[in-house]
């Protein structure tokens, strides 16, 4: 009897010990399809609202033509509520999304709103923060959370589907705290100068085959039909786009370095002129707009190709001859005689055909665009917009409260003008305005690009750096930056914001 009593007491003690272990919160889970790792940061009431915060880490990139939808749902006591979904888009899907957002009507935009969308291929930032706030109901106090992951093809055909299930007790217990003061940065953008005239260029190469020692253009040789089609497309894209005027077309003929240099120069110039005649006839472009000259024997391209070679045993000997022998004819002789001519024959067969080419540059002037025209052009030919036109388009999106498109326009502007200090500053400010940690890091990257430019001594730059520091919690450095540009109204407001942050 005593033995049974002792055994029962031990069993009860074991059950009491193991129960908390079994109920230990599982705050991180993978969806059943293995695509997403979900971490619950918060599931908690705050006054009249209920907050859900998650970290979503993609375990593999979303392929170009696919999209991955993350659909969280609260359930409990027979009640349920779908939270706002977030969609990760592959590259093709992201381009289609941006085009749709740019071209949709105001009525459709009002109906659709601005969906939560992230890129599904950002290797530098694989984790995305998710936040949802909904009106509080008592049943939510013990609500479970289900997070579904739905992978679809571009046409909407469903693929895999997974789920991660979190119980109410899985949510981390966070103390009720007074809501922190929400820092509101005050930004100072720089309006880019109007670009007049707006001159652009497009370049390409054609590897055309000519009869030996001839310059007559024949479409029946080699891949000439395909190469000529590419040349025509390059000129035709500008000639027929409806808003560009061709200013000039430059053609330069290049040769491989065999034969005499004087003969090669003659062939290069005459072959470039033959292509100029051909294109002028095809598009009715005045022949006087064309310039054709000899680029000569293309030693620079040959050296670049050899540097990338992984087969040629005499690679460094060849490069020493190309770079070290100033006399062209002596250089050719040394290449022919190197190791009984074996490397030279390899160059003749592998690389010399790539050197026989015609380089083309089309210089053209683009008309100014209105905001509505820019909304369409930015998705097709963003290079034809000026920084000022993109700036006006971004502000139009902001007035319509489409902040994703607002930021995307600035991202496009800095991609088109990567070395322009104003483009980088404004792109940084656009990222800071969204107040998302991942975007704050991008903003700091943009600002670092212009740290050694004259723009880095302007009040607008100091103000942006101060916002970066304040967002990261470095209030002392933020105050130093804001104090360096106190004359700027935005900086004065930011100093007031900083005081509120320090007092909370």
N, C-alpha and C positions, 0 to 999 in steps of 0.2 A: 504493500500500500504506500509506504514511504517512498519506495522507488518510483512508483507511478506518479506520485505528487511532484517529486523532484523533476521527473522527465517532462511533466506538463508545464512546470514553471520555466524550465529551460527552453521549451518550444515557444512559449509565449514571449520570452525575452528575445529569442531569435527573430520571431515575426515582427516584434516592435523595432528591432534593429534594421531589418531588411526593408521594411516598408518605406522609410524615407529614401533609402538608396534607390529603390525601384521608381520612386516618384521624382528623382532628380531631374531638374529641368533640362530639356533638350532644345537649346536655343538655336542650334545650327543643324540643318538637314539638307541633303541633296534631293532634288525632285526625282521621282522614280525613273524618269527617262535619262537621268545623268547629265542634263544640260546646264543646270543652274544650282548653285549653292546658296541657300537662303538662311540668313541670320536675323532673328527677331531682336530688335534693339528696344522696342517699346510697344506695349499694347495697354493703354492706360487712359483713364478719364482725366480730363483737365477742365473743371468747371462744367460748362454746358456742351463741351465737345469731347470726342473720343479720338485719340491719336494712335496711329499705327506707323511705326518706323522700322524699315527693313534695310539690310544690306544685301544686294543681289550680285553675286559673282558668277560671270559666265565661265564655264569650264571648257568651252571651245568656242571659236568665233562663229557667228552666224554667217552662213554662206551668202554669196553676193545676191542671188535672186530669191532669198528666203527671208521670212520675218518670224521672230519669236515673241509671242505675246505672254506677258506675265499678268495673271488675273487673280488677285487676292479676294477672299470672301470671308466675312465674319458669320459664324453660326452659333446658335445657342437658344435653349428653351423654346424650340420650335420656330425661332425667328432666324432670318438671314439677311445679310446686306452685302451686295457686290461693291467692292471698292474700285476706285479708278484704276484702270489697267495701264500698264506700261509696255511699250513695244520696242524691241531691239530689231533694227533693220540692217540687212546686208547692204553692200555698196549700191547695187542696182536699185534695190528697193528704196534706199535713202534718196537717190537721185529722183526717182519717180515721185516720192513723197514731197520733196521740195518743189518739184514742178507743179504738182497738184495744189500745194498751198499757195503758190504764186499766181496760178491762173484761175482759182475758184472765185466765184462771184461773192460780193459782200453778203448777199442773202444766204448763200451756202456756208460761208464762213461763220456767220452768226448761228446757223443751225448746228454746224459740226463742232464749233469751238476749236480749241487748240489741243490736240491730243498729246499725251506724254510720249515722246519718242527719243530714243537714244541710238547711237551707232552701235552695231553689234560686232565691231572689228577693231576696237581701240585697245591694242595690246599694252599700251602704257598705263591705261586706267581700266583694268578688268572689273573693278567693283563699282557698282552704282548705288547711290543712296535713294531709297524710296520713302516718300512720306504721304500719308493720307489723313485728312481730318474730316470727321463726319459728326452730325448732331448726336449727342449722347442719348441713349435709352438704357433703362435699368438692366435689361437682359444682357447688355454688353459686358457687365462686370464679370461674368463667367463664360464669355464667348470664346469659342475655339477659332482658329484661323486656318483656312485652307488656301494654299498658294498653288495655282495650276500654271503649268508651262505648256504652251501650244505652239508647235512649229508648223508653219504653213509655207507652201510654195507661192510664187508670185501671183498665180491665178486664183489663190485662195484655197487650193486643194489641201486639205488637212494632212499633216504627216504624223509625227510622233506627238504624244501627249503625256505629260507627267504631272505628279502632284507631290507636295510636301504638306504634311498635316501637323499643326501645332495645337496642343491642348492649352486651355486657359492657364494652367499652372506652369506651362513652359515659358511663359513670358517673364523676363527678368523683373524683379520687384524693385521699382524705382521710388524713392521717397517723393512725396508730394512737395514740390518746391514752388516758390513764387515765380511766375513767368519772367524769364530774363528779358531785359530791355532789347528790343529788336533794333539792331543798328541799321540805319538807313543811310547809305553812302550818297554823297552829293557829288555828281560827276561834272567834269568840265571837258567836253569834247572840243576838238579843233575842226572847224569847217574847212575841208580841203579847197584849194583854189580851183576855180573853173579852168578847165583845160581847153584852150583855143589856140591853134586848131588841134583836133584830136587825131594824131597820126599813129598808125599801127603798122605792123608788118607781119607777114607769114613767110616761113622759109621751108625748103625741102630739098631733096636730092633725087636725081634720076640717074640710074646706071644703065645708060643706053649703049647698044652695040653698034659700032660702025664698021664698014668694010675697011680692011687694012690700008692705012695711009689715005683714007677718004673721009669726007665730012658730009656727004649726002645723007639725009635722014631717011631711013627705011623702016617701016613698021613691021616688015616680015622677018627681021633678024632677031634672034634671041627672044627675050621677054620685052621687046620694045613696045608692043601694044599695051601691056600692063603699065610699064613705066610712063608712057605718054599719057595714059588715062589718069595717072596720079598727078602729073604736071597740069593737065587740063582741069582737074578737079580743084587743085590749089588756086589756080587763077579764076576759075568759074565761081568758086565759093564767094570770092570778093566781088567779082563783076556782077553777079546776079542776086546779091543779098538785099538789094533795094535801098540800102542806106550808106553805101560806101562808094568812094571815088578813087580809082587807081591813080596814084601819082607817078610811080615809076616801077619798072620790073628789071631787076638786075640778074644777069646770068653770067656765071663764071665756069669755064671749062677746066677740068683737071685731068691729068694724065698719070699713068704709072711710069716709073722712071726707068724704062728701057728705051733704047734708041737714042738719037741725038737730042739734046735739050732744045736746040733751035727748031727742029722739026716738030717736037712735041708742043712747043708754044704756038706754032702756026696751026696745028691740028686743034688744039684747045680753043683758040679764038674762033676759028671757022666753024667748029661744031657748035659752040655756044650761039653763034650768029644764026646757024641753020635752025636751031630750036626757037630762037626769037622770031624768025620769019614764020615758022609753023604756028606758034601761039598767036601771033598777031593776025594771021589769016583765020584761025579758028574762032576768035572772039571779037574780031573787028576792033581790037585795041590798036591805037595809032603806033606805028613802028617806031616813031620818035620817042615813045615812052620807054623803049627797051634800051638797055646797054648790055653789050656782050664783050667780055674780055677773057684773056687767058689767065687762069689761076696758076697754071704751070704744073710741074711735076709735084705730086702730093707727098712729099717726104714726111710732113708732120703726121698725116694720117697713118702712113706706113709704120712710123715709130710707135704710135699709140696702139696699133694692132699687134705689133710684135711684143710690146710690154705685157699684153694680156695673154700671150700665147703660153700654153702649158705643154707643148709637144716638142718644139724646136730645141734641140740640144745646144746649138750654138747661139741661143737667144741673146746672151750678153755680148758675145763677139759681134753679132749683127748690130746691136744697139751702139756699141762703141764705134763702129765704122760710120753709122748714120750720124751720130751726134759729134763725132770727133774729127771727121775728115771734111774740111771746108770746101775743097775742090770737088765739084759735082762729078766730073768725068772720072777723077781718081776714085771717088766714092763708089761709083758703079763698078769699076774694075776690081776693086777690093772685094766687093760683094760676090762678083762672079768667080773670083779665084779662091774664096774661103772654102777650105775643106773640099777641094776638087769640084766645087760648084754644086754640091748637094744642097746646102742651105738656100742657094739662089734659086734652084729649081723648085724648092718648096715654096719660096716666096712668090715665084711666078704663078704657080698653080693655085695657091691658097689666098694670097692677099692682093696681088696686083690687079685682078679683075675688079675688086672693090674700090680701087683708086681711080678707075676710069669713070668719071661721073661729071654731071653738070649740076651745080648748086644754083638754086633760084630763090630770090627774095622779092616778094611783092610788097611794095610800100603803098599804103592807102590812107585816105582820110575818111573818118566816120562822122556822120552828122550828130548833132546833140540829140539826146533822148529826154522825153518827158518821164515823169515817175511811172505812169502806166505803161509806157513803152519799155522802160527799164525792167519792169516786173517780168516781162516776157523774155527780154534779151539776156538777162542774168542766168537763165537756165539753159540757153542755147549757145551764146557766145559772150561770156562774161568779160573776155579780154577787150571787147569793144566798148565797154562802159568806162567812164572816168571815175576817179575816186569821189569826186563831187557828186556825180549821178548816183553812185552807190550809197553815199551818205544820205542824200535826200530820200532814196528808197527805204533805207533802214529806218529813218525817222517816221516815214509814212506807216510802216509796219508797227512802230511803237505807238503811234497815235491810235491805231486799231487794236492795240493790246495784244498783238501777235509777237510775243517776245522771242519765241524760238526762231521765227523768220528774221526778226530784228538782229539776233546774234549771228545767224547764218550768213546774212549779207556782209557783215563785217568780217567773218571768217573768209568769205570769198574774196573780199577786197584785199586782205593781207596775203592771200594765196596768189592773186594776180599781181600785186605790188609788194613782194616780200621784203624789199630793201627800202621801202618808203617809210620814214619815221612816223609820219602822221597816220598812215594806215595801221602801223603796229600799235600806236598809242590808242587810237579809237577802238581797235579790236580788243585791246586789253580792257578798256572801259566798258565795252559791251558785255564782256565776260563777267566783270565785277558787278554789273547791274543785276545779273541774274542771281547772285548770292548763293552759288552752289560751290562746295569745296573743290570739286574737280575743275570747275571753270576758273576758280581763283588761281589755281596752279598754272593754267594756261595763260591767264592774264600776266602773271609774273614772268612767264617765258617771253611773251611779246615785249614786255617792258625791258627785259634784259638785252634784247636785240638792239635797242636804241640807247643803251647806257653810255655809249661813247660818241654820240652824235650831238650836234648843237641843241637839238630839241630837249636833251636831258638837262638843260639849264633853264627850262621854262617853268612857269608856275603850274601849267597843266600837268607836266610830268611829275613834279613834286607832289601835287595833289593825288595823282594816281598811285604813286608809291606809298603815300600815307594811307590810302584806302586799303592797299594790299597788306600793309603792316597791321592796321586795325582789325581787318578781317581775320588775320592769323592770331590776334590776341596780343601783339606786341605794341601796347599803347604808348610806351615811351618813345619808340622809334617813329610811330605814327605822328605823335605830337611834334617831333623834330621836323618831319617833312612838312606838315601843315603850317608850322611856324615860318617856314622858308617861303611861303607863298600866301601870306595873310591878306595881301591886297586882293586876292581872288575871292569873290563872294562864296564860291563853293567851298573853299578852304575854311572860311570863317564858320560856315554851317557845320563842316566836319569837325572842327574844334569843339563846337557845342555838343555834337553827338558823342565825341570822345569823352567829354566831361560826364555825360550821362552814363556811359559805359563804365567809367572808373568809379562812379558813385554807387552803382547797384550792388 
